[in-house]
Amino acid sequence: MTWLNEIIRGRHISLTTFRRNGRAVPTPVGFVVDGDELFVLTARDSGKVKRIRNNTSVVVAPCDGRGRIAEGAPSAEATARLLDETQTARVRRLMSRRYPAARLVFWWNRLRGAHDRLIGIEVTL
């Protein structure tokens, strides 16, 4: 079983981004896999987006919803890329399928005019 297969079995990954000083910042996030592509949605103004703009290197590992990584869990170095509006819309649709409750959040954001506050991140291994 590859590490990607193990990640697919879980509901969250730890996405570790890096500050300019090199300090690692792990964050548990929901994700979706489409083919061999792994995607994450996050707030456009989040710290992880700022860090990815400065350094596209990330580390991913399976974790629980609180970010706890099991002992011996696989991890991999990867590259993150911030997506444009069209690509983010695709990720939003994929996330809605994987996390049905996300539909309510997206619907609520659309009503409030806040649907553009999210940005997609593609993680390439």
Z-matrix of the N, CA and C atoms (Angstrom, degrees):
N
C 1 1.452
C 2 1.531 1 108.87
N 3 1.298 2 117.39 1 126.97
C 4 1.454 3 120.92 2 178.76
C 5 1.517 4 109.39 3 -78.85
N 6 1.316 5 116.12 4 164.79
C 7 1.459 6 119.55 5 -179.65
C 8 1.525 7 109.94 6 -65.28
N 9 1.342 8 118.54 7 -31.65
C 10 1.460 9 120.22 8 179.12
C 11 1.521 10 110.46 9 -64.34
N 12 1.329 11 117.15 10 -39.61
C 13 1.467 12 119.94 11 176.40
C 14 1.520 13 111.07 12 -60.81
N 15 1.324 14 116.62 13 -38.70
C 16 1.463 15 119.79 14 178.81
C 17 1.525 16 110.82 15 -67.24
N 18 1.314 17 117.28 16 -38.92
C 19 1.464 18 120.52 17 178.02
C 20 1.522 19 110.43 18 -64.61
N 21 1.310 20 117.44 19 -42.42
C 22 1.463 21 121.41 20 -178.31
C 23 1.524 22 110.94 21 -59.08
N 24 1.316 23 117.21 22 -32.50
C 25 1.461 24 120.57 23 -179.82
C 26 1.522 25 112.18 24 -67.41
N 27 1.313 26 118.20 25 -25.88
C 28 1.457 27 122.10 26 -177.21
C 29 1.516 28 112.78 27 -88.65
N 30 1.327 29 115.65 28 174.15
C 31 1.464 30 121.95 29 178.64
C 32 1.527 31 112.02 30 -102.74
N 33 1.335 32 116.81 31 -15.88
C 34 1.460 33 120.81 32 -176.39
C 35 1.525 34 110.18 33 -138.22
N 36 1.319 35 114.06 34 156.85
C 37 1.459 36 120.37 35 169.80
C 38 1.520 37 107.83 36 -128.71
N 39 1.308 38 114.91 37 155.36
C 40 1.451 39 120.80 38 169.79
C 41 1.525 40 105.61 39 -91.26
N 42 1.321 41 115.75 40 117.53
C 43 1.462 42 121.78 41 177.78
C 44 1.522 43 106.49 42 -104.15
N 45 1.312 44 116.00 43 109.00
C 46 1.461 45 120.62 44 -178.75
C 47 1.515 46 108.94 45 -97.78
N 48 1.333 47 115.04 46 120.14
C 49 1.461 48 122.00 47 175.77
C 50 1.523 49 107.25 48 -109.93
N 51 1.323 50 116.26 49 171.02
C 52 1.458 51 119.67 50 -173.12
C 53 1.520 52 111.52 51 -127.77
N 54 1.334 53 115.00 52 132.48
C 55 1.462 54 121.26 53 175.77
C 56 1.521 55 109.34 54 -72.17
N 57 1.314 56 115.55 55 168.10
C 58 1.470 57 119.55 56 -179.97
C 59 1.523 58 112.23 57 -59.45
N 60 1.345 59 115.98 58 -31.07
C 61 1.467 60 119.05 59 179.86
C 62 1.528 61 112.20 60 -81.92
N 63 1.345 62 117.39 61 2.29
C 64 1.457 63 122.32 62 177.48
C 65 1.513 64 114.82 63 92.56
N 66 1.332 65 117.67 64 -6.00
C 67 1.470 66 120.84 65 -179.51
C 68 1.524 67 110.32 66 -67.43
N 69 1.330 68 116.00 67 131.19
C 70 1.469 69 121.93 68 -179.93
C 71 1.524 70 110.12 69 -78.45
N 72 1.342 71 116.20 70 139.65
C 73 1.463 72 122.46 71 177.88
C 74 1.529 73 107.83 72 -127.96
N 75 1.345 74 117.49 73 97.93
C 76 1.471 75 120.02 74 178.97
C 77 1.528 76 111.04 75 -80.99
N 78 1.326 77 116.55 76 140.81
C 79 1.460 78 122.45 77 178.86
C 80 1.523 79 108.87 78 -138.78
N 81 1.342 80 117.92 79 127.16
C 82 1.466 81 119.00 80 174.98
C 83 1.528 82 109.38 81 -75.75
N 84 1.318 83 116.73 82 132.53
C 85 1.464 84 121.04 83 -179.21
C 86 1.524 85 109.93 84 -139.93
N 87 1.329 86 115.47 85 151.38
C 88 1.449 87 120.59 86 169.40
C 89 1.519 88 107.83 87 -75.16
N 90 1.301 89 116.89 88 157.59
C 91 1.461 90 119.91 89 -176.40
C 92 1.516 91 109.07 90 -150.98
N 93 1.309 92 114.48 91 168.88
C 94 1.459 93 121.23 92 173.51
C 95 1.520 94 107.82 93 -141.03
N 96 1.317 95 115.56 94 144.29
C 97 1.462 96 121.64 95 176.54
C 98 1.515 97 107.59 96 -113.51
N 99 1.324 98 116.19 97 130.21
C 100 1.459 99 122.15 98 176.04
C 101 1.524 100 106.69 99 -126.96
N 102 1.325 101 116.00 100 106.57
C 103 1.463 102 119.82 101 -174.03
C 104 1.512 103 108.81 102 68.22
N 105 1.329 104 116.76 103 -120.49
C 106 1.463 105 119.78 104 176.73
C 107 1.525 106 111.42 105 -108.37
N 108 1.334 107 116.05 106 19.18
C 109 1.460 108 121.54 107 179.25
C 110 1.527 109 109.58 108 -105.07
N 111 1.318 110 116.81 109 137.29
C 112 1.455 111 122.79 110 177.84
C 113 1.526 112 107.84 111 -114.23
N 114 1.336 113 116.50 112 131.09
C 115 1.462 114 121.22 113 -176.57
C 116 1.521 115 111.53 114 -127.36
N 117 1.319 116 114.93 115 151.64
C 118 1.457 117 123.87 116 177.00
C 119 1.525 118 107.08 117 -134.07
N 120 1.329 119 116.98 118 148.30
C 121 1.463 120 122.18 119 171.05
C 122 1.514 121 108.03 120 -113.97
N 123 1.313 122 117.30 121 140.92
C 124 1.455 123 120.85 122 177.52
C 125 1.519 124 109.62 123 -152.58
N 126 1.317 125 115.92 124 168.49
C 127 1.463 126 120.61 125 177.42
C 128 1.525 127 109.23 126 -66.64
N 129 1.308 128 114.76 127 137.44
C 130 1.466 129 121.35 128 -178.12
C 131 1.534 130 112.05 129 -58.72
N 132 1.340 131 116.39 130 -30.41
C 133 1.465 132 120.13 131 -177.36
C 134 1.534 133 112.88 132 -99.92
N 135 1.324 134 117.12 133 18.21
C 136 1.468 135 120.46 134 -178.60
C 137 1.528 136 111.29 135 -74.78
N 138 1.313 137 114.82 136 159.45
C 139 1.459 138 120.32 137 178.19
C 140 1.513 139 112.58 138 -61.83
N 141 1.337 140 116.74 139 -36.38
C 142 1.470 141 118.58 140 -178.19
C 143 1.521 142 111.50 141 -65.41
N 144 1.332 143 117.47 142 -33.66
C 145 1.466 144 120.25 143 177.24
C 146 1.526 145 109.69 144 -66.10
N 147 1.318 146 116.13 145 -44.22
C 148 1.467 147 120.27 146 177.96
C 149 1.532 148 110.24 147 -59.71
N 150 1.334 149 116.00 148 -44.51
C 151 1.468 150 119.13 149 -179.12
C 152 1.529 151 111.68 150 -66.53
N 153 1.337 152 117.63 151 -38.61
C 154 1.469 153 120.47 152 178.95
C 155 1.523 154 110.80 153 -66.49
N 156 1.324 155 117.40 154 -34.44
C 157 1.471 156 119.37 155 176.75
C 158 1.528 157 110.82 156 -61.17
N 159 1.330 158 116.47 157 -33.57
C 160 1.466 159 121.17 158 -179.02
C 161 1.520 160 113.49 159 -87.07
N 162 1.347 161 116.50 160 -28.79
C 163 1.464 162 120.50 161 -176.29
C 164 1.526 163 107.70 162 -153.12
N 165 1.304 164 117.55 163 112.87
C 166 1.468 165 121.42 164 -175.84
C 167 1.527 166 113.56 165 -81.51
N 168 1.320 167 117.87 166 -3.93
C 169 1.470 168 120.66 167 177.95
C 170 1.524 169 109.76 168 -74.63
N 171 1.335 170 116.23 169 131.86
C 172 1.460 171 122.20 170 177.70
C 173 1.526 172 108.56 171 -138.43
N 174 1.323 173 115.53 172 166.52
C 175 1.459 174 122.35 173 172.90
C 176 1.519 175 106.66 174 -126.85
N 177 1.326 176 116.88 175 134.26
C 178 1.462 177 121.35 176 178.52
C 179 1.526 178 109.72 177 -119.55
N 180 1.337 179 114.20 178 145.46
C 181 1.466 180 121.10 179 177.92
C 182 1.521 181 107.88 180 -154.65
N 183 1.323 182 118.28 181 149.17
C 184 1.463 183 119.75 182 176.34
C 185 1.527 184 109.70 183 -67.97
N 186 1.333 185 116.56 184 144.13
C 187 1.459 186 120.77 185 179.10
C 188 1.520 187 109.14 186 -152.27
N 189 1.332 188 115.92 187 175.92
C 190 1.458 189 119.27 188 173.51
C 191 1.530 190 108.35 189 -92.03
N 192 1.317 191 117.27 190 -178.22
C 193 1.458 192 121.26 191 -176.54
C 194 1.515 193 114.67 192 -63.94
N 195 1.322 194 117.00 193 -16.54
C 196 1.466 195 121.14 194 178.84
C 197 1.524 196 112.12 195 -98.92
N 198 1.321 197 116.51 196 3.26
C 199 1.455 198 120.59 197 177.31
C 200 1.509 199 115.06 198 89.14
N 201 1.329 200 117.68 199 6.44
C 202 1.466 201 120.36 200 179.54
C 203 1.528 202 109.55 201 -76.83
N 204 1.314 203 114.85 202 123.82
C 205 1.462 204 121.87 203 179.43
C 206 1.523 205 107.75 204 -98.09
N 207 1.318 206 116.42 205 127.87
C 208 1.465 207 120.89 206 -179.45
C 209 1.523 208 110.41 207 -65.80
N 210 1.321 209 115.51 208 145.76
C 211 1.458 210 120.14 209 177.76
C 212 1.527 211 109.65 210 -60.09
N 213 1.315 212 116.16 211 131.63
C 214 1.455 213 121.21 212 179.65
C 215 1.521 214 114.30 213 82.44
N 216 1.332 215 117.27 214 2.56
C 217 1.471 216 120.01 215 179.60
C 218 1.530 217 109.54 216 -66.23
N 219 1.321 218 117.17 217 143.49
C 220 1.461 219 119.54 218 179.24
C 221 1.523 220 110.79 219 -71.53
N 222 1.306 221 115.82 220 153.27
C 223 1.464 222 121.36 221 173.11
C 224 1.520 223 107.35 222 -141.28
N 225 1.315 224 115.37 223 162.02
C 226 1.462 225 119.01 224 -179.13
C 227 1.517 226 110.45 225 -147.60
N 228 1.312 227 115.53 226 142.25
C 229 1.455 228 120.84 227 171.86
C 230 1.515 229 107.26 228 -77.23
N 231 1.327 230 115.83 229 141.80
C 232 1.455 231 120.65 230 -176.75
C 233 1.524 232 109.01 231 -148.17
N 234 1.327 233 114.61 232 177.48
C 235 1.456 234 121.97 233 176.75
C 236 1.518 235 108.46 234 -120.39
N 237 1.319 236 116.20 235 134.09
C 238 1.464 237 121.43 236 179.34
C 239 1.524 238 109.47 237 -104.50
N 240 1.331 239 114.68 238 146.02
C 241 1.467 240 120.56 239 177.83
C 242 1.516 241 107.84 240 -136.55
N 243 1.332 242 116.62 241 129.33
C 244 1.457 243 121.55 242 176.73
C 245 1.522 244 108.90 243 -77.49
N 246 1.324 245 116.40 244 136.26
C 247 1.460 246 121.68 245 -173.79
C 248 1.524 247 111.87 246 -97.42
N 249 1.331 248 115.55 247 156.88
C 250 1.460 249 120.30 248 176.57
C 251 1.534 250 109.64 249 -81.49
N 252 1.334 251 116.69 250 179.94
C 253 1.478 252 122.05 251 -175.31
C 254 1.531 253 112.58 252 -59.24
N 255 1.326 254 117.34 253 -44.29
C 256 1.465 255 120.93 254 -178.75
C 257 1.523 256 111.06 255 -64.40
N 258 1.310 257 116.36 256 -45.65
C 259 1.462 258 120.48 257 179.18
C 260 1.530 259 111.23 258 -66.48
N 261 1.328 260 117.04 259 -36.73
C 262 1.465 261 121.12 260 177.36
C 263 1.520 262 110.41 261 -64.32
N 264 1.329 263 117.76 262 -38.12
C 265 1.472 264 120.87 263 177.37
C 266 1.530 265 110.13 264 -61.36
N 267 1.308 266 117.08 265 -39.21
C 268 1.473 267 121.11 266 177.25
C 269 1.530 268 110.30 267 -62.98
N 270 1.316 269 116.80 268 -45.02
C 271 1.463 270 120.83 269 179.18
C 272 1.527 271 110.02 270 -63.27
N 273 1.322 272 116.96 271 -39.03
C 274 1.467 273 120.88 272 177.82
C 275 1.529 274 110.39 273 -59.45
N 276 1.324 275 117.30 274 -42.56
C 277 1.475 276 120.74 275 178.13
C 278 1.530 277 111.10 276 -64.51
N 279 1.321 278 116.50 277 -44.02
C 280 1.464 279 120.50 278 178.80
C 281 1.532 280 111.24 279 -63.00
N 282 1.322 281 116.77 280 -41.54
C 283 1.467 282 120.65 281 179.19
C 284 1.527 283 110.79 282 -65.46
N 285 1.330 284 117.14 283 -34.74
C 286 1.467 285 120.54 284 178.64
C 287 1.520 286 111.20 285 -63.22
N 288 1.318 287 116.37 286 -34.15
C 289 1.469 288 119.95 287 178.29
C 290 1.529 289 111.35 288 -71.95
N 291 1.306 290 116.30 289 -41.37
C 292 1.473 291 120.22 290 -177.28
C 293 1.528 292 112.13 291 -76.42
N 294 1.323 293 116.80 292 -38.09
C 295 1.464 294 122.54 293 -178.62
C 296 1.528 295 108.22 294 -121.59
N 297 1.331 296 118.64 295 87.61
C 298 1.470 297 121.06 296 -176.08
C 299 1.532 298 114.13 297 -53.71
N 300 1.315 299 118.57 298 -33.35
C 301 1.467 300 120.48 299 179.04
C 302 1.528 301 111.45 300 -64.89
N 303 1.318 302 117.18 301 -22.38
C 304 1.463 303 120.60 302 179.31
C 305 1.523 304 111.06 303 -63.16
N 306 1.325 305 117.10 304 -28.03
C 307 1.469 306 119.93 305 178.23
C 308 1.515 307 111.12 306 -57.24
N 309 1.330 308 116.65 307 -41.01
C 310 1.464 309 120.30 308 178.87
C 311 1.522 310 111.26 309 -64.39
N 312 1.311 311 116.46 310 -41.54
C 313 1.463 312 120.52 311 178.76
C 314 1.524 313 110.06 312 -63.35
N 315 1.327 314 116.83 313 -45.87
C 316 1.465 315 120.09 314 -179.77
C 317 1.524 316 110.69 315 -64.25
N 318 1.337 317 116.53 316 -41.06
C 319 1.465 318 121.25 317 178.35
C 320 1.526 319 109.69 318 -61.89
N 321 1.328 320 117.67 319 -46.24
C 322 1.460 321 122.13 320 -179.79
C 323 1.532 322 110.51 321 -62.62
N 324 1.314 323 116.80 322 -42.67
C 325 1.465 324 120.14 323 177.84
C 326 1.523 325 111.36 324 -62.03
N 327 1.331 326 117.66 325 -39.05
C 328 1.455 327 121.39 326 178.61
C 329 1.528 328 110.39 327 -63.48
N 330 1.337 329 116.86 328 -42.68
C 331 1.466 330 120.74 329 178.54
C 332 1.522 331 111.60 330 -61.78
N 333 1.314 332 116.64 331 -37.55
C 334 1.465 333 121.27 332 -178.83
C 335 1.527 334 112.42 333 -83.34
N 336 1.328 335 116.83 334 -3.43
C 337 1.461 336 119.54 335 -177.59
C 338 1.520 337 112.39 336 75.68
N 339 1.328 338 116.04 337 22.58
C 340 1.460 339 120.44 338 -176.06
C 341 1.521 340 112.38 339 -111.08
N 342 1.346 341 117.47 340 16.79
C 343 1.467 342 119.90 341 -176.31
C 344 1.523 343 113.16 342 -64.91
N 345 1.314 344 117.14 343 -20.63
C 346 1.463 345 119.90 344 -178.72
C 347 1.525 346 112.53 345 -89.93
N 348 1.327 347 117.74 346 8.39
C 349 1.464 348 120.54 347 -179.75
C 350 1.523 349 113.22 348 -82.25
N 351 1.322 350 116.34 349 -7.74
C 352 1.463 351 120.33 350 179.06
C 353 1.523 352 110.37 351 -101.02
N 354 1.315 353 114.77 352 150.67
C 355 1.459 354 120.49 353 175.84
C 356 1.526 355 107.82 354 -135.18
N 357 1.315 356 115.48 355 142.16
C 358 1.456 357 120.80 356 177.35
C 359 1.519 358 110.85 357 -86.94
N 360 1.323 359 114.50 358 148.40
C 361 1.462 360 121.50 359 175.96
C 362 1.521 361 107.40 360 -125.87
N 363 1.313 362 116.51 361 126.29
C 364 1.465 363 121.46 362 174.07
C 365 1.522 364 107.96 363 -96.75
N 366 1.321 365 116.03 364 130.13
C 367 1.458 366 121.34 365 178.89
C 368 1.522 367 107.57 366 -110.79
N 369 1.321 368 116.23 367 117.30
C 370 1.458 369 122.62 368 -178.42
C 371 1.519 370 109.10 369 -108.80
N 372 1.320 371 114.82 370 128.88
C 373 1.466 372 119.89 371 -177.16
C 374 1.510 373 111.25 372 -88.99
